[in-house]
């Protein structure tokens, strides 16, 4: 999914949602192409999973994403009542699960869920760094 985003000249972030070993939703960043600030990979995957399962609540589901979710996505993850989040690279600028906040384990929230970060982190980081290096090089030319 991240490579699909990259192919569309979007920031290469991809997400999949799995329940009982079955893929129920997937998405990739589409902010630019969709002209939609909420079209993050996680939100698109959540929408797809909700449509597949016929429920806006996604208990028993795990979201896998290449980059630590931002505050918007972390909030959506909590509202969806996911069972778990697994992410690759941390996001030192906007990460809301580990880097700056932990919105998935906020004591004020009515749902909390565990997160596992660093899964395939090097691959995710390399993909993101290469994408932004290419963008910077193109901007200089």
C-alpha positions as CSV (number, residue, x, y, z in Angstrom):
1,X,0.0,0.0,0.0
2,X,2.9,2.4,0.8
3,X,4.4,1.7,-2.7
4,X,1.0,2.4,-4.2
5,X,0.9,5.8,-2.5
6,X,4.5,6.4,-3.8
7,X,3.4,5.5,-7.3
8,X,0.7,8.1,-7.1
9,X,3.3,10.7,-5.9
10,X,1.7,10.6,-2.4
11,X,3.7,10.3,0.8
12,X,4.4,6.5,0.9
13,X,2.3,5.4,3.9
14,X,0.1,2.3,3.6
15,X,-2.2,0.6,6.0
16,X,-4.1,-2.7,6.3
17,X,-6.6,-4.0,8.8
18,X,-6.8,-7.7,9.6
19,X,-9.3,-9.6,11.7
20,X,-8.8,-13.3,12.4
21,X,-6.1,-13.5,9.8
22,X,-8.3,-12.0,7.1
23,X,-7.7,-8.7,5.4
24,X,-10.8,-6.5,5.9
25,X,-9.5,-3.1,4.8
26,X,-6.6,-1.4,3.2
27,X,-5.6,2.1,2.2
28,X,-2.7,4.3,1.2
29,X,-2.2,8.1,1.5
30,X,-4.4,10.0,-1.0
31,X,-4.3,13.5,0.4
32,X,-3.0,15.2,-2.7
33,X,-4.9,13.2,-5.3
34,X,-8.2,13.3,-3.4
35,X,-7.8,16.9,-2.3
36,X,-8.7,15.7,1.2
37,X,-6.7,16.4,4.3
38,X,-8.3,13.4,6.0
39,X,-7.2,10.9,3.3
40,X,-4.5,9.3,5.4
41,X,-3.8,5.6,4.8
42,X,-5.2,4.7,8.2
43,X,-8.5,6.6,7.7
44,X,-9.0,5.0,4.3
45,X,-8.3,1.6,5.7
46,X,-10.7,2.2,8.6
47,X,-13.4,3.2,6.2
48,X,-12.8,0.2,4.0
49,X,-12.9,-2.2,7.0
50,X,-16.0,-0.6,8.4
51,X,-17.7,-1.1,5.0
52,X,-16.5,-4.7,4.7
53,X,-17.7,-5.6,8.2
54,X,-20.9,-3.4,8.2
55,X,-20.0,-1.7,11.4
56,X,-18.2,1.4,12.4
57,X,-16.7,-0.4,15.4
58,X,-13.9,-2.8,14.5
59,X,-13.4,-5.0,17.6
60,X,-10.9,-7.8,17.2
61,X,-9.1,-6.0,14.3
62,X,-5.5,-5.1,14.1
63,X,-4.3,-2.1,12.0
64,X,-0.8,-2.4,10.5
65,X,0.7,0.9,9.1
66,X,4.1,1.9,7.9
67,X,4.3,5.1,9.9
68,X,3.3,6.0,13.5
69,X,-0.2,7.6,13.3
70,X,-0.8,11.3,13.7
71,X,-3.3,12.7,16.2
72,X,-6.2,12.6,13.7
73,X,-5.6,9.0,12.8
74,X,-4.9,7.9,16.4
75,X,-8.3,9.5,17.4
76,X,-10.0,7.6,14.6
77,X,-8.3,4.3,15.7
78,X,-9.6,4.8,19.2
79,X,-13.1,5.6,18.0
80,X,-13.1,2.5,15.8
81,X,-12.4,0.4,18.9
82,X,-9.5,-1.5,17.3
83,X,-7.9,-4.3,19.3
84,X,-4.3,-3.4,18.4
85,X,-2.1,-1.1,16.3
86,X,1.2,-2.2,14.8
87,X,3.4,0.4,13.1
88,X,6.8,0.7,11.4
89,X,8.7,3.9,11.6
90,X,8.1,6.5,14.3
91,X,7.1,10.0,13.3
92,X,9.3,12.5,15.1
93,X,7.2,15.4,13.8
94,X,3.6,14.3,14.2
95,X,3.6,10.9,15.9
96,X,0.7,10.6,18.4
97,X,1.2,7.1,19.6
98,X,4.8,7.1,20.9
99,X,6.8,10.1,19.7
100,X,4.8,13.1,21.1
101,X,1.7,11.6,22.7
102,X,0.1,8.3,23.4
103,X,-3.4,8.9,22.4
104,X,-4.2,5.2,22.3
105,X,-3.6,4.9,26.1
106,X,-5.1,8.2,27.3
107,X,-6.7,7.9,30.7
108,X,-9.5,10.2,29.6
109,X,-10.5,7.9,26.7
110,X,-13.3,5.4,26.8
111,X,-11.2,2.9,24.8
112,X,-7.5,2.0,25.0
113,X,-5.5,-0.3,22.9
114,X,-1.9,-1.6,22.8
115,X,0.5,-0.4,20.1
116,X,3.6,-2.1,18.9
117,X,6.1,0.1,17.1
118,X,9.2,-0.6,15.2
119,X,8.0,-3.5,13.1
120,X,9.8,-3.3,9.7
121,X,10.9,0.2,10.8
122,X,14.0,0.3,8.8
123,X,12.2,-0.6,5.6
124,X,9.5,2.0,6.3
125,X,12.0,4.7,7.2
126,X,14.1,4.0,4.1
127,X,11.1,4.3,1.8
128,X,10.0,7.6,3.4
129,X,13.5,9.1,3.4
130,X,14.0,8.2,-0.3
131,X,10.7,9.7,-1.2
132,X,11.4,13.0,0.5
133,X,15.0,13.1,-0.8
134,X,13.6,12.8,-4.3
135,X,11.1,15.5,-3.7
136,X,13.8,17.9,-2.4
137,X,16.0,17.1,-5.4
138,X,13.1,17.8,-7.8
139,X,12.4,21.1,-6.0
140,X,16.0,22.2,-6.5
141,X,15.9,21.6,-10.2
